[in-house]
Amino acid sequence: MKMKTVFAFLSMVIAWMSVASTSGAAEAGRDSSALSLARQLNQAFIDVAEKVSPSVVVIQVAQKPGYGEQEQEENPLYEMLPPEFRRQLEEQRDKLRKEQRNGRKFHRKPEFSGEGSGIVIRKEGFILTNRHVVDGAEKIKVRLKDGTEFDAEIRGVDVQSDLAVIKIDPKGASLTVAKLADSDKTRVGEFAIAIGAPFLLDYSVTFGHVSAKGRSNIIMDGAADQDFIQTDASINPGNSGGPLVDIDGEVIGINTLIRGMSTGIGFAIPSNFAREVTDKLVSDGKFVRAYLGVAISPLKGDNEYRDLITGVTDGVVITAIPPDGPAAKSDLKPGDVITAVEGRAVSTAQQLKKEIRGKTIGAPVTLDVHRFGKNIKVKVKPEAWPEEMPSMLARRGVEPEDKAGTFGLTLQSVTKDLAEQYGIEKTEGVLVTEVERGSVAERKGLKPGDVITEVNGKSVSSPKQFAQAMKTADLKKGVVILYKAKGTSKIEVLRDDGE
């Protein structure tokens, strides 16, 4: 091989080695950059755990003798607990019963068999947790991250939201106060980190994401006036009352519920609502809600009614008004669509409840209302939420209807004798005396004794007027009837789809 050829070959090898070396360095650089990013994320989670844990407490509860029988089973959260946790509660209950049978009822020492979590919200020693964590407590102990223990007493509880505030005497100890975030700014998909004591494993840290916001109808069939943040961060019995925090270490929610074990479906009370309730629990020992006294549903979710009205596309439909509540004393009617409270637009049941609950009891509130094509304003004086709410139907059935023109109703004018016979007050309207089995009216819940007062916004006081209203109405599109059932004003849509 000639010398010139040899030099050329060596030059090619050196060039190839140079390219390979440069490519390898670039690849190594990329690997290094990716690892660096992973290490930064790893450190971020470590920083959050170290930042938040000192503000988290472990709560140990010794329950009163006999607690856990009727109290647990009547608690609306009881059925939401996983079977493993319910079994633990039942075992504690059976043990207490056995002690009572053996004559140890008055001599037993408090047994700290229940455990949950909480967060310090005031340096004076106020701690936020779930109501079900401390419910029925005879004695409460609180343990900090450094192992220091304090006795605690209940400052206030709010049954409806399942929140509670307990108080310790810090005795000069410096407490780390949790920072509550603005949960309205929380975004679906962002990191969510839970800290608590699941299954007695204190200060466990799990992480996931915010799976959803605005979850409602999780408990009490929608009677609660708050919604929930859903997360896939692992939450188990013992996490209750502990924080769900964001990547900045700020509390976005109070862990409260799980749906089954190892499902990745947990629920936390948003921090904004928790702040609203706990401020009152700290200052007053209770949280008093204002309420309107109406059953409601979002207009967007009510396909039947939405198709029958014009001039409004968003709002909350009043589906029933029980007697003796604030709304019954106002000009509100079933079928009204509330679009705003004091000028603030509302489109969901939770938004309406949120706007009302903080209003001054007895002070008039102006509602923007759409009623059969007209926009009006109605004033209502909210009252304090009663301890026992009257039964209200929040949703209407959507079963397929039959083709009967009268929807299966037999009607008579309301006379004094008929009113006495059916145990109702004599009022203007037509009395339902019979409901055909399998008819539209039966499927919609109408019963003998109900009094129909309006059809499509027009008053009716005789079967003839009702029949005339049926003739002029589009039965396939639907007819809106206003009626009273045992004193409660309700609205229903009856429709004949034919066959």
C-alpha positions in Angstrom: 0.0 0.0 0.0 1.4 3.3 -1.0 2.3 5.8 1.8 -0.3 8.3 0.4 -3.0 5.7 0.6 -2.0 4.8 4.2 -2.2 8.4 5.3 -5.7 8.7 3.7 -7.0 5.6 5.5 -5.6 6.8 8.9 -7.3 10.2 8.4 -10.6 8.5 7.8 -10.3 6.3 11.0 -9.3 9.4 13.0 -12.3 11.3 11.7 -14.7 8.4 12.4 -13.3 8.2 16.0 -13.7 11.9 16.4 -17.4 11.8 15.3 -18.1 8.8 17.5 -16.5 10.5 20.4 -18.5 13.6 19.9 -21.7 11.7 19.5 -21.0 9.7 22.6 -20.3 12.9 24.6 -23.6 14.4 23.3 -25.5 11.3 24.3 -23.8 11.3 27.7 -24.7 14.9 28.0 -28.3 14.2 27.3 -28.3 11.4 29.9 -26.8 13.7 32.4 -29.4 16.4 31.7 -32.3 13.9 32.1 -30.8 12.5 35.3 -30.3 16.1 36.6 -34.0 16.8 35.9 -35.1 13.6 37.7 -32.9 14.5 40.7 -34.5 17.9 40.9 -38.0 16.4 40.9 -36.9 13.8 43.4 -35.5 16.6 45.7 -38.7 18.6 45.2 -40.7 15.8 46.8 -38.2 15.4 49.6 -38.4 19.2 50.3 -42.2 19.1 50.4 -42.2 16.2 52.9 -39.6 17.9 55.1 -41.5 21.2 54.9 -45.0 20.0 55.6 -44.5 17.1 58.1 -43.8 19.3 61.1 -47.2 20.9 60.7 -48.9 17.5 60.5 -50.0 15.8 63.8 -51.1 12.3 64.7 -54.4 12.2 66.6 -55.1 9.3 69.0 -58.7 8.9 70.3 -60.2 7.0 73.2 -63.9 6.7 72.6 -66.6 7.0 75.2 -68.0 3.7 76.5 -70.8 2.4 74.2 -69.8 4.7 71.4 -69.7 3.1 68.0 -73.1 1.4 68.0 -75.8 3.6 66.7 -73.5 6.6 66.2 -71.3 4.9 63.6 -74.1 3.3 61.7 -76.1 6.6 61.5 -73.0 8.5 60.3 -73.4 9.2 56.5 -69.7 8.5 56.1 -69.9 5.0 57.7 -70.9 3.2 54.5 -68.1 5.0 52.6 -65.4 3.5 54.8 -63.6 0.5 53.4 -64.5 -2.9 54.8 -61.2 -3.3 56.6 -61.7 0.0 58.5 -65.3 -0.8 59.3 -64.3 -4.1 60.7 -61.8 -2.4 63.0 -64.5 -0.1 64.3 -66.8 -3.0 64.8 -64.2 -4.9 66.7 -63.6 -1.9 69.0 -67.4 -1.7 69.6 -67.6 -5.4 70.4 -64.7 -5.1 72.9 -66.4 -2.2 74.7 -69.7 -4.2 74.9 -67.8 -7.1 76.4 -66.2 -4.9 79.0 -69.5 -3.5 79.9 -71.0 -7.0 80.4 -68.0 -7.9 82.6 -68.7 -4.9 84.9 -65.7 -2.9 83.8 -67.8 -0.1 82.4 -67.0 2.4 85.2 -63.4 1.3 85.8 -61.9 1.1 82.4 -59.0 3.3 81.5 -59.3 5.2 78.3 -58.1 3.0 75.5 -56.6 4.9 72.5 -57.7 2.6 69.8 -58.6 5.2 67.1 -56.1 7.2 65.1 -56.2 9.9 62.5 -54.3 12.9 61.3 -54.6 16.7 61.5 -52.8 19.9 60.7 -51.8 22.8 62.9 -53.7 25.9 61.7 -52.9 28.4 64.5 -49.8 28.8 66.6 -52.0 29.0 69.7 -52.6 25.3 69.3 -55.7 25.0 67.0 -55.6 21.8 64.9 -57.9 21.0 61.9 -59.0 17.4 61.3 -62.1 15.5 60.3 -65.1 15.3 62.5 -65.3 11.5 62.2 -61.8 11.2 63.6 -62.7 12.7 66.9 -66.4 11.8 67.0 -67.5 10.2 70.3 -64.1 10.9 71.8 -63.7 10.6 75.6 -60.0 11.6 75.5 -57.8 12.9 72.7 -54.0 12.9 72.4 -52.0 14.8 69.8 -48.5 13.8 68.8 -46.1 16.1 66.9 -43.4 15.0 64.4 -40.8 15.3 67.1 -42.7 12.9 69.4 -44.1 15.5 71.8 -47.6 14.6 73.0 -50.4 16.9 74.2 -53.9 16.3 75.5 -56.5 18.0 73.3 -60.1 19.0 73.5 -62.7 19.6 70.9 -63.2 23.2 70.0 -66.0 22.7 67.5 -67.3 20.3 64.9 -69.4 20.7 61.7 -71.3 17.6 61.0 -72.3 18.5 57.4 -68.7 19.1 56.2 -67.2 16.5 58.4 -64.6 19.0 59.7 -63.5 19.6 63.3 -61.1 21.8 65.2 -59.4 20.6 68.3 -57.2 22.6 70.7 -54.0 21.8 72.6 -52.0 23.9 75.0 -48.6 24.3 73.3 -47.0 25.1 76.7 -44.4 27.4 75.1 -43.7 24.9 72.3 -43.2 26.4 68.9 -45.7 24.9 66.5 -45.3 24.8 62.8 -48.4 26.2 61.1 -49.6 24.7 57.8 -50.1 27.1 54.9 -53.5 26.8 53.2 -53.4 27.3 49.5 -56.1 28.9 47.3 -57.8 25.7 46.2 -59.7 27.6 43.5 -56.4 27.8 41.7 -55.6 24.1 42.0 -55.5 22.5 38.5 -56.4 19.0 37.5 -53.2 17.1 36.7 -50.9 18.8 39.1 -49.0 16.9 41.7 -50.8 16.0 44.9 -49.0 14.8 48.0 -50.7 13.2 51.1 -49.2 13.0 54.5 -50.7 11.2 57.4 -50.9 8.1 59.6 -52.5 5.3 57.5 -52.9 2.0 59.4 -50.9 3.5 62.4 -47.9 4.2 60.1 -47.2 7.7 61.2 -46.0 10.4 58.8 -46.4 8.3 55.6 -45.9 10.3 52.4 -47.7 9.3 49.2 -47.9 11.2 46.0 -50.1 11.3 42.9 -52.1 13.9 41.0 -55.2 15.9 41.3 -57.6 13.6 39.4 -60.6 16.0 39.3 -62.2 19.0 41.0 -65.7 19.8 41.9 -66.8 16.3 42.8 -70.2 16.4 44.5 -72.9 13.9 45.5 -70.1 11.9 47.2 -71.9 11.8 50.5 -75.4 12.4 51.8 -76.9 12.3 48.3 -75.8 15.8 47.6 -77.0 17.4 50.8 -73.5 18.6 51.6 -72.8 22.1 50.5 -69.2 21.5 49.6 -67.5 19.6 46.7 -64.4 17.6 46.8 -61.0 17.3 45.2 -60.4 13.8 43.8 -56.8 12.4 43.9 -55.0 9.2 43.1 -52.5 9.8 45.8 -52.8 6.7 48.1 -55.1 7.5 51.0 -56.1 5.0 53.6 -57.7 4.8 57.0 -55.6 7.0 59.3 -55.0 9.6 56.6 -58.3 11.2 57.5 -57.9 14.8 58.6 -54.4 15.0 57.1 -53.3 17.3 54.4 -53.2 17.0 50.6 -50.6 19.4 49.5 -49.2 20.8 46.2 -45.6 20.8 45.0 -45.0 24.0 46.9 -46.0 22.4 50.2 -49.3 24.3 50.6 -52.4 22.5 51.7 -55.0 22.2 48.9 -57.3 19.9 50.7 -58.1 17.9 53.8 -58.1 14.1 53.1 -61.5 12.8 54.1 -62.8 9.9 52.0 -61.7 6.9 50.0 -63.7 4.8 47.6 -62.5 1.2 48.3 -59.1 0.1 49.1 -56.2 0.5 46.6 -58.5 2.0 44.0 -56.6 5.3 43.6 -59.8 7.2 44.3 -59.6 9.5 47.3 -61.4 12.7 48.2 -60.3 15.8 50.0 -62.2 18.9 51.2 -60.9 21.9 49.3 -58.8 24.2 51.5 -60.8 27.3 50.7 -64.0 25.8 52.1 -62.0 24.2 55.1 -60.7 27.7 55.9 -64.2 29.2 55.8 -65.6 26.6 58.2 -62.6 26.4 60.6 -62.4 30.2 61.1 -65.9 30.0 62.5 -65.2 26.9 64.5 -62.2 28.6 66.1 -64.0 31.8 66.9 -67.5 30.6 67.6 -67.2 26.8 68.1 -69.8 26.2 65.3 -70.4 27.0 61.7 -73.9 28.3 61.0 -75.0 28.1 57.4 -77.6 30.2 55.7 -79.9 28.3 53.3 -82.8 29.0 50.9 -84.9 25.9 51.5 -85.1 24.7 47.9 -84.3 21.5 46.0 -82.2 22.3 43.0 -80.6 20.8 39.9 -78.4 22.4 37.2 -80.3 23.6 34.1 -77.6 22.1 31.8 -78.2 18.6 33.3 -82.0 18.8 33.0 -82.6 18.0 29.4 -86.4 17.8 29.7 -86.9 21.2 31.3 -84.1 22.9 29.3 -85.9 22.1 26.1 -89.1 23.7 27.3 -87.9 27.1 28.2 -86.3 29.9 26.2 -84.2 32.9 27.0 -81.8 31.2 29.4 -79.0 28.7 28.9 -77.4 28.4 32.3 -78.5 28.5 35.9 -80.0 26.3 38.7 -83.6 25.0 38.5 -85.7 25.0 41.6 -87.4 21.5 41.6 -89.2 21.7 44.9 -89.9 24.1 47.7 -90.8 22.5 51.1 -93.2 24.4 53.4 -92.0 26.6 56.2 -88.5 27.2 54.7 -87.2 30.6 53.7 -88.1 30.1 50.0 -91.7 29.2 50.9 -92.0 32.6 52.5 -90.8 34.3 49.3 -92.1 34.7 45.7 -89.9 31.9 44.4 -91.7 29.1 42.6 -90.7 25.6 41.4 -89.5 25.9 37.9 -87.7 29.2 38.5 -84.2 29.2 37.2 -81.8 31.1 39.5 -79.0 32.6 37.4 -77.3 34.9 39.9 -77.0 35.8 43.6 -76.4 39.5 44.3 -75.2 39.7 40.7 -72.8 36.8 40.9 -73.6 34.1 38.3 -74.4 30.6 39.4 -74.7 27.5 37.2 -74.4 24.6 39.6 -76.0 23.6 42.8 -72.6 23.9 44.6 -72.1 27.4 43.3 -75.5 28.5 44.6 -74.9 26.9 48.0 -71.6 28.5 48.2 -73.0 32.0 47.5 -75.8 31.6 50.0 -74.2 29.8 53.0 -72.1 32.8 54.1 -74.9 35.4 53.9 -76.3 37.1 57.0 -79.2 35.2 58.5 -82.4 37.1 58.0 -80.9 39.7 55.7 -82.6 39.9 52.2 -80.7 38.5 49.3 -81.5 39.4 45.7 -81.7 36.6 43.2 -81.8 36.9 39.4 -84.5 34.5 38.3 -85.8 33.4 34.9 -89.4 32.4 34.9 -91.1 31.2 31.7 -89.4 33.6 29.4 -89.2 36.5 31.8 -86.2 37.8 33.8 -87.2 39.0 37.3 -85.6 39.7 40.6 -86.7 37.9 43.8 -85.7 38.8 47.3 -85.3 36.0 49.9 -84.3 36.1 53.5 -82.0 33.1 54.2 -82.4 31.3 57.5 -80.0 29.2 59.6 -79.7 25.7 58.3 -81.9 23.5 60.6 -80.4 20.5 62.3 -82.9 18.3 60.5 -83.5 19.2 56.9 -86.9 18.4 55.4 -86.9 15.7 52.7 -86.5 17.3 49.3 -86.3 15.6 45.9 -83.3 17.0 44.1 -83.7 15.0 41.0 -86.6 14.0 38.8 -87.0 10.6 37.1 -86.3 10.3 33.4 -88.1 7.0 32.8 -89.7 6.5 29.4 -93.3 7.6 29.3 -96.5 6.2 27.9 -98.8 7.8 25.4 -101.8 8.6 27.6 -102.9 12.2 26.9 -103.8 12.7 30.6 -100.5 11.0 31.7 -102.6 8.6 33.8 -104.1 11.2 36.1 -107.7 11.4 37.4 -108.5 14.9 38.7 -111.2 16.7 40.6 -111.6 20.3 41.7 -110.5 20.9 45.3 -113.5 21.0 47.6 -113.7 21.3 51.3 -114.8 17.7 51.7 -112.1 16.4 49.4 -109.5 18.5 51.2 -110.5 17.0 54.6 -110.7 13.5 53.0 -107.1 13.7 51.7 -105.8 15.6 54.8 -104.7 18.7 52.8 -105.4 22.4 53.0 -108.1 23.7 50.6 -106.2 25.6 47.9 -106.7 26.7 44.3 -105.8 23.8 41.9 -106.9 20.4 40.8 -106.7 17.4 43.1 -105.1 14.1 42.0 -107.5 11.4 43.1 -106.1 8.5 41.2 -102.9 7.7 39.4 -102.9 4.9 36.8 -100.3 2.1 37.4 -97.4 2.2 35.0 -98.4 5.7 33.8 -96.2 8.7 33.2 -97.6 10.3 36.3 -96.8 7.3 38.5 -93.2 7.1 37.2 -92.8 10.8 37.9 -93.9 10.3 41.5 -97.3 11.9 41.5 -99.7 10.5 44.1 -103.4 10.8 45.1 -103.7 13.9 47.3 -101.3 16.0 45.2 -102.7 19.3 44.0 -101.7 20.6 40.6 -101.7 24.4 40.6 -100.1 25.4 37.3 -99.6 24.0 33.8 -96.9 25.6 31.7 -96.9 28.6 34.0 -100.7 29.1 33.9 -102.9 28.6 36.9 -105.5 25.8 36.8 -108.3 25.4 39.3 -110.6 22.8 37.6 -110.2 19.5 35.6 -111.7 21.5 32.6 -108.9 24.0 32.7 -106.4 21.2 33.0 -107.8 19.5 30.0 -107.7 22.8 28.0 -104.1 23.3 28.9 -103.4 19.7 27.6 -105.1 20.5 24.3 -103.0 23.6 23.7 -99.7 22.0 24.9 -97.2 20.0 22.9 -97.4 16.7 24.8 -94.5 15.2 22.9 -92.3 18.2 23.8 -93.4 18.1 27.4 -95.7 19.9 29.8 -94.4 21.6 33.0 -96.7 21.2 35.9 -96.4 22.9 39.3 -98.0 20.9 42.2 -98.1 20.5 45.9 -97.3 17.3 47.7 -98.0 17.3 51.4 -97.4 21.0 51.5 -94.2 21.0 49.4 -94.3 22.8 46.1 -92.7 20.9 43.3 -92.2 21.0 39.6 -92.3 18.1 37.1 -92.1 17.6 33.4 -94.6 15.2 31.9 -94.0 14.1 28.3 -95.8 11.8 25.9 -93.2 10.2 23.5 -95.8 7.9 21.9 -94.9 4.5 20.5 
